[in-house]
Amino acid sequence: MLKEFREFINRGNVMDLAVAVVLGAAFTAIVTSLVDDIIMPIIGIILGGIDFTGLAIQVGNATLTYGNFIQAIINFLLVAFVVFLIVRAVNRVSGHKEEEAAPAGPTPEEELLTEIRDILRAQNS
């Protein structure tokens, strides 16, 4: 069992995944700091200092802090947009171009299935 585990860990895709998780965590910290420390204060100035985190409704003994939810949505959208801009810039610098998917003809399997379908239709008619 130990040998199988070692083989599993030594596979390239497991190691690649581990590296991606570590780098993703570090990258998340950078992007979160960019959004929280630079972009959100600018948006706060533009919106007149509105802080959504203070918005809440008291329902009985429970407090529904829907402002935190609104703030989380805004943070997510900003982080996603920043990541999009960074990936787009990296792709331009590295020379990657988006390839347009050319409409391909049917695969041999699709052609065979089409023929079978047509034969079955002819038999049922």
Buried (B, 14 or more C-beta within 10 A) or exposed (E): EEEEEEEEEEEEEEEEEEEEEEEEEEEEEEBBEBBEEEBBEEEEEEEEEEEBEEBEEEEEEEEEBEBBEEBEEBBEEBBEEBBEEBEEEEEEEEEEEEEEEEEEEEEEEEEEEEEEEEEEEEEEE
